Amino acid sequence: MRVLAVVPAYNEAKALRPVIEGLYRTGACDVCVVDDASTDGTADVARRLGAVVLRSPVNLGIGGAVQTGYLWAHHHGYDVAVQVDGDGQHDPAALPALLAPVLAGTADLAIGSRFLEAGGYRSTALRRSGIRYLSWFLRLRTGARVTDPTSGFRAAGPRALALFARLYPSDYPEPESIAVAVRAGLRVVEVPVRMAARAHGVSSIDAARTAYYLAKVSLALLLLPRRARGASGGAATP
């Protein structure tokens, strides 16, 4: 299968080089950097390293940037798209393990979870509490058992790629996209990974925005149709 690593990046020029070089060292994928209207040298760094660069003229946010990568992968004949953050939190060396269930045909979407084994960076206590809440709420709404619903380290196989190229949440997309996948009948699994703290910069979701984030995602999950359009089509049920 052809695999593309989609790296959404906003002002990640300082952190991007080791991410791209690490992905190439795995020998498992091509690399596409989605430069979400950065004001630094993010696009230049990516081009010098040989990555495909898709540059947005306006800031789309993480959902729009990731779907841009999914659309490009789908339209250029890739079978699998792997989302990898451009800030250095995701270890490219874990890519083969993340890809394994998708390439084996036992999963449509594999999510890297920092909570399935000891070690690595697990974020702040406040954010861990929010993650636990979202995990519980996802299970309540969809039946999905996901320990790390906010993880942006994930591999989408052919069915998930086709679905996400057509339908992907625009704001805080990670938990909602899991619900979209589950309700479209896709198989979702988790793979243990270790994550690191951001190499540079700060997260866009600080303590002041955590409550808004949880409320926004909860409302989105409440409003999500009971059955989303599947990867091969089909009507949604409200």
Secondary structure as GFF3:
##gff-version 3
##sequence-region A 1 238
A	DSSP	beta_strand	3	9	.	.	.	ID=ss1
A	DSSP	alpha_helix	13	26	.	.	.	ID=ss2
A	DSSP	beta_strand	30	35	.	.	.	ID=ss3
A	DSSP	alpha_helix	42	48	.	.	.	ID=ss4
A	DSSP	beta_strand	52	55	.	.	.	ID=ss5
A	DSSP	alpha_helix	61	75	.	.	.	ID=ss6
A	DSSP	beta_strand	80	83	.	.	.	ID=ss7
A	DSSP	three_ten_helix	92	94	.	.	.	ID=ss8
A	DSSP	alpha_helix	95	103	.	.	.	ID=ss9
A	DSSP	beta_strand	109	113	.	.	.	ID=ss10
A	DSSP	alpha_helix	125	142	.	.	.	ID=ss11
A	DSSP	beta_strand	154	156	.	.	.	ID=ss12
A	DSSP	alpha_helix	158	166	.	.	.	ID=ss13
A	DSSP	alpha_helix	173	183	.	.	.	ID=ss14
A	DSSP	beta_strand	188	192	.	.	.	ID=ss15
A	DSSP	alpha_helix	207	223	.	.	.	ID=ss16
###
